[in-house]
Amino acid sequence: MSDAQGFIELLAAIVGPRNVIGPSDDLAPYVTDWRERYHGQADAVVKPANVSEVSQVVALAHREGVAIVPQGGNTGLCGGATPTAPGRNLVIRLDRMRAIRAVSPLANTITVEAGCVLADIQAAAEAADRYFPLSLGAEGSCQIGGNIATNAGGTAVLRYGPTRDLVLGIEAVLPDGRIFDGLRALRKDNTGYDLKQLFIGAEGTLGIITGAVLKLFAKPRVSLTALAMLPGVEQALEVMGLLRSHVGDRLGSLEIMNRSQIEAIRDHVPDTAIPFSLDTPWYLIIELTDTLAGADLATPLEAALGEALERELISDALIASSEAQAKAIWKVRHSVSEGNKRSGLVVSHDSAVPLDRQAAFAVNVETRIRAAAPHAVVAMHGHIGDGNIHVCALIDRARLTESGEADRVVALINGIVDDETRLQRGAISAEHGIGQSNRGRLARVTDPLELDVMRAIKRVLDPAGLMNPGKVLMD
């Protein structure tokens, strides 16, 4: 085995010296997660230019016994792209692999390299008069490889599904350096196992995604955004039922936030204005879209909201009168992560529960957290139409005066959320992944057989255990 300097020289021979960041350089941005919760160490950061170089780098690390940590835009919320394993680590970034290889308006597909920034893919689809629906707050910096590896959700899941539903084909480098070429733009392919699904949501533990064929859709020609004020999640679900009856599949997004969540944004993200009054417990963002230019969205939306008012499901509603007003409403929603991060200690959760159990989950979790940790502010937001509610306990660090108190409070709150998730037959990660944050919680809510099968797959593809070790599965 080469020493660290010898290993760096071997890497430089593959990708060029300028594309290797070593210990003498500033590695901090690459070994620290976005929330600055996790801090790791690495021999180096390497930036290959193509799949061949990725293959050679991975094969070298495999031979040298160096653990590999794939990293996209490093915008994740669970520490899944931060080195954690003891010993030697190599961070692989695909920033140089940003090519859009092909766009087919006929097939409604776009073929991209994994380092493409999500916003650039959206723009390429727009230029082809098509639409790529994955959208989230970090879309200006997150990379599609990371989106796929974490099966990112976002605000359009209700209509288009999560990232998993948007991928037709995958190119990936296996833990020993072999290249899996599954870049097939086929809508129908029942030739054995669907191997691409192994890499989607696996958080880089089974290989490094280097390219993908993605689905495109007809571009929405008209859209309409509204905000409804309402007393609780149960009423929000009834409003969703009304909307589906009145507007059908024009309902593209349905996002919910409680008042505490919006207050955290108001107090900690000064460049985000709140374009509505904060005088009700819950707020529902509604977005309708249609691919037909000139389609009337206002009439059915007004009818649905009018019926909701008559049935006292909502107390008031605001329909955006301009694109600027719609963007202002959505900016509040996309400022959630920033607002929470600046609030202090954030104990965040990414729960998914069946739709008919969402109200019980939200009420029970908030009640139990307030009783167990009265100093915590319970902020909630989520994609209510697809069953995903994020429970975030925001705690002023000044209140955590005793040694070890933070760990105790975090464990207490996690236990409450996990218990309610299990009771409601849900999952602890709807879209953010497991990473480091949630790894120890899996056994509390996951069928032991599922864990055994996942471990077996990991052993087959990565017997040396060097591909993003310490993530997803419990040791």
Residue pairs with C-beta under 8 A, 6 or more apart in sequence:
1 64
1 65
2 9
2 10
2 64
4 23
4 43
4 44
4 88
7 43
7 44
7 60
7 64
7 66
7 88
8 20
8 22
8 43
8 44
10 60
10 64
11 20
11 44
11 46
11 57
11 60
11 90
12 19
12 20
14 46
14 48
14 53
14 56
14 57
14 60
15 46
15 47
15 48
15 49
15 53
15 57
19 46
19 47
19 48
19 49
19 96
20 44
20 45
20 46
20 47
21 27
21 30
21 44
21 45
21 46
21 47
22 43
22 44
23 43
23 44
27 41
27 42
27 44
27 45
29 74
30 42
30 45
30 71
30 74
30 91
30 93
31 39
31 40
31 41
31 42
31 82
31 83
31 91
32 38
32 39
32 40
32 82
33 74
33 76
33 79
33 81
33 82
34 74
34 75
34 76
34 77
35 77
35 79
35 341
35 346
37 79
37 437
38 79
38 82
38 84
38 436
39 82
40 69
40 82
40 83
40 84
40 89
41 83
41 89
42 69
42 83
42 89
42 90
42 91
43 66
43 88
43 89
43 90
44 90
44 91
45 90
45 91
45 92
45 93
46 57
46 90
46 91
46 92
46 93
47 92
47 93
47 94
47 95
47 96
48 54
48 56
48 57
48 92
48 94
48 96
48 97
49 96
49 97
50 97
51 97
51 171
51 173
51 179
51 210
51 211
54 92
54 94
54 97
54 173
54 208
54 210
55 173
55 177
55 178
55 179
56 177
57 90
57 92
58 68
58 92
58 173
58 174
58 175
58 176
58 177
58 208
59 176
59 177
60 177
61 67
61 68
61 90
61 466
62 175
62 176
62 177
62 464
62 466
64 88
65 88
65 464
65 466
66 88
66 89
66 90
66 466
67 83
67 85
67 87
67 88
67 89
67 90
67 466
67 467
67 468
67 469
68 89
68 90
68 92
68 175
68 208
68 466
68 467
68 468
69 81
69 82
69 83
69 89
69 90
69 91
69 92
69 204
69 468
70 81
70 92
70 94
70 145
70 149
70 204
70 208
70 209
70 468
71 81
71 91
71 92
71 93
71 146
72 81
72 93
72 94
72 114
72 115
72 142
72 143
72 144
72 145
72 146
72 147
72 149
73 117
73 138
73 141
73 142
73 143
73 146
74 81
75 138
75 141
75 142
75 146
76 146
76 150
76 432
76 433
76 435
77 337
77 348
77 350
77 432
77 435
77 437
78 350
78 429
78 432
78 433
78 434
78 435
78 436
78 437
78 438
79 435
79 436
79 437
80 150
80 203
80 204
80 433
80 434
80 435
80 436
80 468
80 471
80 472
81 146
81 204
81 435
82 436
83 89
83 91
84 436
84 469
84 470
84 471
85 469
85 470
92 208
93 115
94 113
94 114
94 115
94 143
94 145
94 208
94 210
95 115
95 143
96 115
97 113
97 114
97 115
97 116
97 210
97 211
98 113
98 115
98 116
98 117
98 120
99 112
99 113
99 116
100 110
100 111
100 112
100 113
100 116
100 120
100 121
100 124
101 111
101 112
101 113
101 211
102 109
102 110
102 111
103 109
103 110
103 111
103 124
103 125
103 127
103 128
103 130
103 216
104 110
104 185
105 128
105 129
105 130
105 216
107 185
108 130
108 215
108 216
108 217
109 168
109 185
109 213
109 214
109 215
109 216
110 121
110 124
110 125
110 128
110 130
110 132
110 213
110 214
110 216
111 169
111 183
111 185
111 211
111 212
111 213
111 214
112 121
112 124
112 144
112 211
112 212
112 214
113 210
113 211
114 143
114 144
114 145
114 148
114 208
114 209
114 210
114 211
114 212
115 143
115 144
115 145
116 143
116 144
117 139
117 140
117 141
117 142
117 143
117 144
118 134
118 135
118 136
118 138
118 139
118 140
118 142
118 143
118 144
118 147
119 139
119 140
121 132
121 134
121 144
121 214
122 132
122 134
122 135
122 139
124 132
125 131
125 132
125 216
125 219
126 219
128 216
129 219
130 216
130 217
130 218
130 219
131 216
131 217
131 218
131 219
131 220
132 166
132 214
132 215
132 216
132 217
133 156
133 159
133 160
133 166
133 217
134 147
134 152
134 154
134 156
134 160
134 163
134 166
135 154
135 155
135 156
136 142
136 152
136 153
136 154
136 155
136 334
137 333
137 334
137 335
137 336
137 337
137 338
138 337
142 152
144 212
144 214
145 208
145 209
145 210
145 212
146 152
147 163
148 163
148 167
148 170
148 199
148 200
148 209
148 212
149 199
149 200
149 201
149 202
149 203
149 204
149 209
149 433
150 163
150 201
150 203
150 431
150 432
150 433
151 162
151 163
151 164
151 200
151 201
151 431
151 433
152 162
152 163
152 431
153 162
153 163
153 383
153 386
153 388
153 430
153 431
154 162
154 383
154 431
155 253
155 255
155 287
155 333
155 383
156 252
156 253
157 383
157 385
157 386
157 388
157 431
158 251
158 252
158 253
158 254
158 383
158 385
158 386
159 249
159 251
159 252
159 253
159 289
160 166
160 217
162 431
163 200
164 197
164 200
164 201
165 215
166 214
166 215
167 196
167 200
167 212
167 213
167 214
167 215
168 184
168 185
168 186
168 187
168 213
168 214
168 215
169 182
169 183
169 184
169 185
169 186
169 196
169 212
169 213
170 180
170 182
170 183
170 195
170 196
170 199
170 200
170 209
170 211
170 212
170 213
171 179
171 180
171 181
171 182
171 183
171 209
171 210
171 211
171 212
172 179
172 180
172 182
172 199
172 207
172 208
172 209
172 210
173 179
173 180
173 207
173 208
173 210
174 180
174 206
174 207
174 461
175 206
175 207
175 461
175 462
175 464
175 466
175 467
179 210
180 195
180 207
182 195
182 196
183 211
183 212
183 213
184 213
185 213
198 206
198 457
198 461
199 206
199 207
199 209
201 433
202 472
203 433
203 434
203 435
203 468
203 471
203 472
204 467
204 468
204 471
205 458
205 462
205 467
205 468
205 469
205 471
205 472
205 473
206 457
206 458
206 461
206 462
206 467
207 461
207 467
208 467
218 291
219 291
220 252
220 289
220 290
220 291
221 290
221 291
221 292
221 293
221 294
221 295
222 289
222 290
222 292
222 293
222 294
222 295
222 297
223 252
223 287
223 288
223 289
223 290
223 297
223 326
224 287
224 288
224 289
224 297
224 298
224 301
224 319
224 320
224 326
225 285
225 286
225 287
225 288
225 319
225 320
225 325
225 326
225 329
225 330
226 285
226 286
226 287
226 301
226 305
226 317
226 318
226 319
226 320
227 276
227 283
227 284
227 285
227 286
227 317
227 318
227 320
227 329
228 239
228 283
228 284
228 286
228 305
228 308
228 314
228 316
228 317
228 318
229 276
229 279
229 280
229 282
229 283
229 284
229 314
229 315
229 316
229 317
230 236
230 239
230 280
230 281
230 282
230 283
230 284
230 313
230 314
230 315
231 280
231 281
231 282
231 315
232 281
232 282
232 359
232 362
232 363
233 256
233 282
233 358
233 359
233 362
233 363
233 384
233 389
234 359
235 282
235 313
235 314
236 256
236 282
236 284
236 384
237 355
237 356
237 358
237 359
237 384
238 308
238 311
238 313
239 284
239 304
239 308
239 313
239 314
240 251
240 254
240 384
240 385
242 304
242 307
242 308
242 313
243 251
243 254
243 286
243 301
243 304
244 251
245 304
246 300
246 301
246 303
246 304
246 307
247 288
247 297
247 300
247 301
247 304
250 288
250 289
250 290
250 295
250 297
250 300
251 286
251 287
251 288
251 385
252 287
252 288
252 289
253 285
253 286
253 287
253 383
253 385
254 284
254 285
254 286
254 287
254 383
254 384
254 385
255 284
255 285
255 333
255 381
255 382
255 383
255 384
256 282
256 283
256 284
256 285
256 380
256 381
256 382
256 384
256 389
257 282
257 283
257 285
257 332
257 333
257 336
257 380
257 381
258 281
258 282
258 283
258 378
258 379
258 380
258 381
259 278
259 280
259 281
259 282
259 283
260 377
260 378
260 379
260 380
260 394
261 336
261 339
261 340
261 379
261 380
261 381
261 392
262 274
262 278
262 283
262 332
263 278
264 339
264 340
264 343
264 377
264 379
264 394
265 272
265 274
265 332
265 335
265 336
265 338
265 339
266 272
266 274
266 278
266 339
267 339
267 343
268 338
268 339
268 342
268 343
269 335
269 338
269 339
269 342
272 331
272 332
272 335
272 339
273 328
273 331
274 332
275 325
275 328
275 329
275 332
276 283
276 318
276 329
280 315
280 316
284 314
284 384
285 329
285 330
285 333
286 301
287 326
288 297
288 300
288 301
289 297
290 297
298 319
301 319
302 319
305 314
305 317
305 319
308 314
308 317
309 316
309 317
318 329
320 326
320 329
333 381
336 381
336 390
340 346
340 348
340 379
340 392
340 394
343 377
343 379
343 394
343 396
344 394
344 395
344 396
344 397
345 394
345 395
345 396
345 397
345 400
345 406
345 409
345 410
346 392
346 393
346 394
346 395
347 376
347 392
347 393
347 395
347 409
347 410
347 413
347 414
348 390
348 391
348 392
348 393
348 437
349 390
349 391
349 392
349 414
349 417
349 428
350 388
350 390
350 428
350 429
350 430
350 431
350 432
350 438
351 361
351 388
351 389
351 390
351 391
351 417
351 421
351 426
351 427
351 428
351 430
352 386
352 387
352 388
352 389
352 426
352 427
352 429
352 430
353 361
353 387
353 389
353 421
353 424
353 425
353 426
354 387
354 424
354 425
354 426
355 387
357 424
357 425
357 426
358 384
358 387
358 389
360 424
361 389
361 420
361 421
361 424
361 426
362 380
362 389
362 391
364 420
364 423
365 378
365 391
365 416
365 417
365 420
366 378
366 380
366 391
368 416
368 420
369 376
369 378
369 391
369 393
369 413
369 416
369 417
370 376
370 378
372 412
372 413
372 416
373 393
373 395
373 409
373 412
373 413
375 395
375 396
375 399
376 393
376 394
376 395
376 409
376 413
377 393
377 394
377 395
378 391
378 392
378 393
378 394
379 392
379 393
379 394
380 389
380 390
380 391
380 392
381 389
381 390
381 392
382 388
382 389
382 390
383 430
386 430
387 426
387 430
388 430
388 431
391 417
393 413
395 406
395 409
397 406
400 406
400 409
414 441
415 444
417 428
418 428
418 441
418 444
418 445
419 444
421 427
421 428
421 445
422 444
422 445
426 445
427 445
428 438
428 441
428 442
428 445
429 438
433 472
434 442
434 471
434 472
435 471
435 472
436 470
436 471
439 470
439 471
439 472
439 473
439 474
440 474
442 451
442 473
442 474
443 451
443 474
451 473
451 474
454 472
454 473
455 473
458 465
458 473
461 467
